[in-house]
Amino acid sequence: MTDISVQSVAPLLNVEGLSASFAGRHTNIRIIDNVSFEVKPRRVLGIVGESGSGKSVTVRSVLGMLRHPGRIDTGKVMFNGRDLVGLPETEMRKIRGKDIAMVFQDPQAALNPVMTVGEQIAEALVVHGAGRAAARERALELLRQVGIPDVEHNVDQYPHQFSGGMRQRVVIAIALANKPLLLIADEPTTALDVTIQAQILRLLCDLKDELGLSIIMITHDMGVVAELCDDLVVMYGGRVMERGRVADVFSAPRHPYTAALLHSVPRIDSDTGSQLRAIPGSPPTPARLPSG
């Protein structure tokens, strides 16, 4: 049964017909093709697919972070009623890190090794107009919020003095510093062990409920989707194969690729000794897409 209350709410983010390409030596190579999806307020959208399916390029296009020679060819990115495509970089800087924030896959690479974690959280506030003293107090508050112990001491520690899970909590704290409406998490648990993965996922669930966040979760893990997400977009070869509510897609996948992804997930109720069902082949090269 369709949830009428959810369907009637206007989306916070509405991506329509987004296509992007990279300029090659002789031709432009289409990386994502006619991608459309929406994110409703206070809901979590999962974007899944194998490596190379276009997930990260899609969200970088949304944020205006495609590096040269990448470019958006067509489409709209409507955020809170405003089209982000074609906005000047000065305007996008006001949105990135304030209204839309991002958590990257590797916290070690995302953090500056020569700045304390408190300085890095404060910096995210200062660039959007906060004073230094207020930024310091907000940094302490955020570290408590994401579960860092002994914040008065740890706020002045450096990233290398933190564990991988604590570093990822700091990255989440930086993303939350300016109270964004939308948080984009690009495989935020991939570099962590299983126990810490579960803790970070639970933290994101709690923060969504506590702060009223909308979240885009990029992952290749269908277990993460089942744990955290309300809605789902399945990508392959730079295109959307299927989208819908997680419960509907999991119970009755309409596309063979979605079904294959679900069948490749280990199950505790499977027969002892049964083999995982791998997906044959590999994602297509964008420069040589097959027909069909």
C-alpha positions in Angstrom: 0.0 0.0 0.0 1.3 3.4 -1.0 2.0 5.9 1.9 -0.1 8.8 0.8 1.4 11.2 3.4 5.0 10.5 2.1 4.0 10.7 -1.6 2.2 14.1 -1.1 5.3 15.8 0.5 7.3 18.0 -1.8 10.8 16.6 -2.4 13.8 18.5 -0.8 16.0 17.4 -3.8 14.6 16.6 -7.2 17.1 15.4 -9.9 15.6 15.4 -13.4 17.2 13.9 -16.5 20.8 14.5 -15.3 23.5 13.6 -17.8 27.2 14.3 -17.4 30.3 13.5 -19.6 34.0 13.7 -19.6 35.8 15.2 -22.6 38.0 12.6 -24.3 40.7 13.0 -26.9 38.3 12.4 -29.8 34.8 12.4 -28.3 32.9 13.1 -25.1 32.3 10.1 -22.9 28.9 10.0 -21.2 29.4 8.9 -17.6 25.8 9.3 -16.3 22.8 9.3 -18.6 19.3 10.7 -17.9 19.5 10.0 -14.1 16.3 11.0 -12.2 15.4 10.6 -8.5 14.1 12.6 -5.6 14.8 12.9 -1.9 11.9 13.6 0.4 12.4 15.5 3.8 13.4 13.3 6.7 13.9 10.2 4.5 17.0 8.3 3.5 17.6 7.5 -0.2 20.1 4.7 -1.0 21.9 4.7 -4.3 23.4 1.3 -5.0 25.4 -0.4 -7.7 28.8 -1.9 -8.5 31.9 0.2 -8.6 31.9 2.2 -11.8 28.1 2.4 -12.0 28.1 6.2 -11.7 27.0 6.7 -8.1 29.7 9.1 -6.9 29.7 11.0 -10.2 26.0 11.5 -9.8 26.3 13.2 -6.3 29.3 15.2 -7.4 27.3 16.5 -10.2 24.5 17.4 -7.8 27.1 19.4 -5.7 28.8 21.0 -8.7 32.0 19.2 -7.8 32.8 17.6 -11.2 36.4 18.3 -12.0 37.6 19.2 -15.4 37.2 17.7 -18.0 33.8 16.6 -16.5 30.7 18.6 -17.2 27.0 18.4 -16.9 25.3 18.2 -20.3 21.6 18.2 -19.5 19.2 18.0 -16.6 18.0 19.9 -13.5 19.0 19.6 -9.9 16.2 21.3 -7.9 17.1 21.8 -4.3 14.5 23.5 -2.1 13.0 24.9 -5.3 16.2 26.2 -6.7 18.0 24.8 -9.7 21.7 24.2 -8.8 22.8 23.5 -12.4 24.7 26.4 -13.8 25.0 28.3 -10.5 28.2 30.4 -10.2 30.8 28.7 -8.0 30.5 31.6 -5.4 26.8 30.6 -4.9 27.6 26.9 -4.8 30.1 27.5 -2.0 27.4 29.0 0.1 25.3 25.9 -0.3 28.0 23.2 0.0 28.8 22.5 3.7 25.8 24.6 4.8 22.6 23.4 3.2 24.1 20.2 1.7 27.0 18.5 3.4 29.0 15.4 2.4 30.7 12.6 4.3 33.4 10.9 2.3 34.5 7.2 2.2 38.0 7.5 3.8 38.1 9.7 6.9 41.9 9.7 6.9 42.0 11.3 3.5 39.1 13.7 4.4 40.9 15.2 7.5 43.9 17.6 7.5 46.7 15.8 9.5 48.3 19.0 10.7 45.1 20.6 12.2 43.4 19.4 15.4 39.9 18.0 15.0 38.5 21.0 16.9 40.1 23.4 14.5 38.7 21.5 11.5 35.2 21.5 12.8 35.5 25.2 13.7 36.8 26.0 10.2 33.6 24.6 8.7 31.7 27.1 10.7 34.0 30.1 10.3 33.9 30.0 6.5 30.1 30.4 6.7 30.3 33.4 9.1 30.6 32.1 12.6 33.0 33.7 15.1 36.0 31.8 16.5 34.7 31.5 20.1 31.2 30.4 19.0 32.8 27.9 16.5 34.9 26.4 19.3 31.8 25.9 21.5 29.9 24.4 18.6 32.8 22.0 17.9 32.6 20.7 21.5 28.8 20.3 21.1 29.1 18.4 17.8 31.8 16.0 19.2 29.5 15.1 22.0 26.6 14.7 19.6 28.5 12.1 17.5 29.7 10.2 20.5 33.3 11.2 21.0 34.3 10.7 24.6 36.1 13.2 26.8 35.6 16.1 24.3 37.4 18.7 26.3 40.6 16.7 25.8 39.9 15.2 22.4 38.9 18.4 20.7 42.6 19.4 20.7 43.9 16.0 19.4 45.1 15.4 15.8 43.4 12.9 13.4 46.2 10.3 13.7 45.5 10.1 17.5 42.0 8.8 16.7 40.8 5.4 15.6 39.2 4.9 12.2 35.7 5.0 13.7 36.4 8.1 15.7 37.8 9.8 12.7 34.6 9.1 10.7 32.6 10.5 13.6 34.7 13.7 13.3 34.0 13.8 9.6 30.3 13.5 10.3 30.6 16.2 13.0 32.1 18.5 10.3 29.3 17.7 7.9 26.7 18.6 10.6 28.4 21.8 11.7 26.1 24.2 9.9 22.9 22.1 10.4 22.4 21.1 6.7 19.1 20.0 5.3 20.7 17.2 3.2 23.6 14.9 4.1 25.3 12.9 1.4 27.3 9.9 2.6 29.5 8.3 0.0 30.2 4.8 1.3 31.0 6.1 4.8 31.6 2.6 6.3 33.6 0.9 3.6 37.0 1.6 5.2 35.8 0.4 8.7 35.6 -3.0 10.4 32.2 -4.6 10.7 31.6 -3.6 14.4 32.5 0.1 13.7 30.3 0.0 10.6 27.3 -0.9 12.6 28.0 1.9 15.1 28.3 4.5 12.3 25.1 3.3 10.7 23.3 3.5 14.0 24.7 7.0 14.6 23.4 8.2 11.2 19.9 6.7 12.0 19.9 8.5 15.3 21.0 11.8 13.8 18.4 11.6 11.1 15.6 11.2 13.7 17.1 13.8 16.1 17.9 16.5 13.6 15.3 15.8 10.9 18.0 15.2 8.2 17.4 13.9 4.7 20.2 11.6 3.7 21.6 10.1 0.4 23.5 7.0 1.2 25.8 5.7 -1.6 26.7 2.1 -1.1 27.3 -1.2 -2.8 26.0 -3.1 0.3 22.3 -4.1 0.2 22.5 -4.9 3.9 23.2 -1.2 4.6 20.2 -0.3 2.4 18.0 -2.7 4.4 19.3 -1.2 7.7 19.1 2.5 7.0 17.2 3.5 3.8 13.6 4.3 3.1 13.9 4.6 -0.7 16.3 3.1 -3.3 17.8 3.9 -6.6 19.7 1.1 -8.4 22.3 2.2 -11.0 24.3 0.3 -13.6 26.4 1.7 -16.5 25.6 5.3 -15.5 21.8 4.8 -15.7 19.0 4.2 -13.3 17.8 0.6 -13.5 15.1 0.7 -10.9 13.8 3.0 -8.1 11.2 2.8 -5.4 10.6 2.2 -1.8 13.1 -0.2 -0.2 10.4 -2.6 1.0 8.8 -2.8 -2.5 12.1 -3.2 -4.3 13.3 -5.9 -2.0 10.1 -7.9 -2.0 9.5 -7.7 -5.8 12.5 -6.4 -7.8 11.4 -5.5 -11.4 14.9 -5.4 -13.0 17.1 -8.5 -13.4 20.1 -6.5 -12.2 18.4 -5.6 -8.9 17.4 -9.2 -8.4 21.0 -10.3 -9.0 22.3 -7.8 -6.5 19.8 -9.1 -3.9 20.7 -12.7 -4.6 24.5 -12.0 -4.2 24.0 -11.0 -0.5 24.9 -13.7 2.0 21.9 -14.9 4.1 22.0 -16.6 7.5 18.9 -18.7 6.5 20.6 -20.2 3.4 21.6 -23.8 3.2 25.0 -24.6 4.9 27.7 -24.8 2.3 25.7 -23.0 -0.5 27.8 -20.8 -2.7 27.2 -17.1 -3.2 25.6 -16.2 -6.5 27.9 -13.9 -8.4 26.8 -11.5 -11.1 28.5 -12.6 -14.3 30.6 -10.1 -16.4 31.6 -6.6 -15.2 30.2 -3.1 -15.6 30.5 -1.7 -19.1 33.2 0.8 -20.1 31.5 4.2 -20.5 33.3 4.7 -23.8 32.0 1.5 -25.3 28.5 1.0 -23.9 26.6 -2.0 -25.4 23.3 -1.7 -27.1 20.1 -2.4 -25.2 
